[in-house]
Structures are given as C-alpha cells and as structure tokens.
C-alpha cells in the first residue's frame, strides 16, 4: 500500500472533510519526513511514529484555521505558501514537543497499581451501567440523584488520572468538590422532600447569575426577599440562601439539626452525616485556594490521603447508586450485583490495607523525629 493510500485510508476513517484531502497529503508527507529526522535526537525506543496521531494534529490544526472562513478565503489560504509552511511548522513542533518531549510530573503511583486498577475497573463498570438507564425518568428525585452520582463518578475518574499523572495535591483539592457532590446526593436521598426544592434552587442560582433585567427577574427577587424574611435572613445572606437555603425544607429541621447553618460544613456536610471529614475538607480547601500547603506539599502523604478519601467516597456513592438501580423495575441488575459482590469486597480490603500502611508510615516518621 502506497503512502497516499495509507493517508486516505486513515483520513477517510475519521470522516474528515473530503475537500481537504489533496491539499493536506503533501503536508502530511513532509511532516513525516521531518519528524523522522528530528527523532534521531531522542533515544531509539521513543522514535516510533504514530501516523494516526500525526494525521489528527494536522487535520485538526487546519480545520481550526479554516473556522469561520468562506470558500474564497479558504482557497486563498491554501494557495498561499506562507500558510502551508506555517501549518507544517506548527504541526511538526506540536508533535515533537507534545508527543516526544512531553514533560511529565514525577508520579509515585501508576495506573497498574492495584489501588488504582481495582477502583478504575469497578468505576468503569458502574459508568457503563448508566447506559442501561432510561433517558427519560419522571421521578424528579431519582433523576436528580442519578445525575449527581454520575457527575461524582466522572470526577472520581478525573482524580485517578491526576494521581497517576503525579498531581497529588490537585487530586486532593478535586476530592473536595467530589465530597460536596456526595453530601448533596446523600442529603437528598435521606430527605426525599428536598428533591423539588433543590431543583428550584438550581433555577434560582441561574436567575441570580443572569445579567438580564425583565419582569420575571423582578418577580424572582421579590419572591426571594420574602423567603429571606421568612427565615429572618438579611439581604447580605442572599447568596448563602440560594446555595444552601433548600435545607430549610427538611421536615422538622430545627429539631433534627439544631446546629444547622447556611454553609457547607454546618449545612450539607452536617445533614449528610459526614462531619468527620470536616478537618480534611478544610485542609483540601486551603490547597484549593493556593496556600503554602500547595507549594510545599509531601507527594506521598497527599497521594495516600487522597486515595483513602476517594475510596471511602466512592464506596458510599456506589452503595447509593446500587440501591437506586435495584429499585428500578425496568432494569435487570443481576449482573451488576454479581460484579459488585466481588469488587466492593476487593475495594474494602484495599482500603483497610491502605490505612494500615499509612499508619505504619506515620509511626516510622515519629520514630525518626525522636
């Protein structure tokens, strides 16, 4: 198979616009020739050229450049040697520095480590289960909880990626947001009467953030003023009420949660029954806001702490998710629970071992400091 045949097979396999085929092929050939020369500068084991990757860089660069151009302008650009040279040079540089000289932060854990691979395996299984859930769910509470959990599982995946890429503090600060998500899910799950009110507060926040001024917005502010007055709040408490005021709709909230406040730690976290994470959440907040903890952080410590928190959060979210799908009559969840019985036990074992290893490391450190 000739070079052009290979190019066309790859190009058409991605369904890229046919009108650019002839123009891009010689640029593609030139890039491959140049790359072969440049790669002599790096170790032999890293010199392999992936034609698919080269093609994607080239085509997407060109498509981006052609955005918002009419046909006449496109033709002028493609007839211009200056543009063709620029395209060739940019793509060569991106390939060389992004694919072969990419800087990677030193990582202390890999994707093959059982602590990562076991959680990733079951997480993928959970996310694939969402494809079997009907798109249209009439039960607002169920729909909200599923949407919140799905977002939480996506964030779990992103935290695992950050850990494997050597970004331990960034993973820890992202867990902070994940913890907020799980607290919302648990709060709504434990207080079904909150679903509709929580949904309304999402809409209130959208209206608050709009720059428009109309009759509907005026009515919204009049309504919110009434709500603030009802709860003896002042106008300065508006944002806090929009964020956390839905908690006031819990049945008998004054008796159940006498210490409740309009914030996360004494609000949603408190109601969700996860106040034991209060200090960890505060430490994560400091990192998220750029304190010295972020700059001078211990990679090993934050990797272990993030994994412990992530495991515990995932296990709670999965328990909530499995309860939800087991209650849905139109879903066959037998295969899911067979998998769960194997891997939740595996995750719990990993968590116990991780905590034990962390305590051993702490004890050794104390011994050294004596």
C-alpha positions, 0 to 999 in steps of 0.5 A: 500500500502506497503512502497516499493510500495509507493517508486516505485510508486513515483520513477517510476513517475519521470522516474528515472533510473530503475537500481537504484531502489533496491539499493536506497529503503533501503536508502530511508527507513532509511532516513525516519526513521531518519528524523522522529526522528530528527523532534521531535526537531522542533515544531509539525506543521513543522514535516510533511514529504514530501516523494516526496521531500525526494525521489528527494534529494536522487535520485538526490544526487546519480545520481550526484555521479554516473556522469561520472562513468562506470558500474564497478565503479558504482557497486563498489560504491554501494557495498561499505558501506562507500558510502551508509552511506555517501549518507544517511548522506548527504541526511538526513542533506540536508533535515533537514537543507534545508527543516526544518531549512531553514533560511529565510530573514525577508520579509515585503511583501508576495506573497498574497499581492495584489501588488504582486498577481495582477502583478504575475497573469497578468505576468503569463498570458502574459508568457503563451501567448508566447506559442501561438507564432510561433517558427519560425518568419522571421521578424528579428525585431519582433523576436528580440523584442519578445525575449527581452520582454520575457527575461524582463518578466522572470526577472520581475518574478525573482524580485517578488520572491526576494521581497517576499523572503525579498531581497529588495535591490537585487530586486532593483539592478535586476530592473536595468538590467530589465530597460536596457532590456526595453530601448533596446526593446523600442529603437528598436521598435521606430527605426525599422532600428536598428533591423539588426544592433543590431543583428550584434552587438550581433555577434560582442560582441561574436567575441570580447569575443572569445579567438580564433585567425583565419582569420575571427577574423582578418577580424572582427577587421579590419572591426571594426577599420574602423567603429571606424574611421568612427565615429572618435572613438579611439581604447580605445572606442572599447568596448563602440562601440560594446555595444552601437555603433548600435545607430549610425544607427538611421536615422538622429541621430545627429539631433534627439539626439544631446546629444547622447553618447556611454553609457547607460544613454546618449545612450539607456536610452536617445533614449528610452525616459526614462531619468527620471529614470536616478537618480534611475538607478544610485542609483540601480547601486551603490547597484549593485556594493556593496556600503554602500547603500547595507549594510545599506539599509531601507527594506521598502523604497527599497521594495516600490521603487522597486515595483513602478519601476517594475510596471511602467516597466512592464506596458510599456513592456506589452503595447509593447508586446500587440501591437506586438501580435495584429499585428500578423495575425496568432494569435487570441488575443481576449482573451488576450485583454479581460484579459488585459482590466481588469488587466492593469486597476487593475495594474494602480490603484495599482500603483497610490495607491502605490505612494500615500502611499509612499508619505504619508510615506515620509511626516510622516518621515519629520514630525518626523525629525522636 
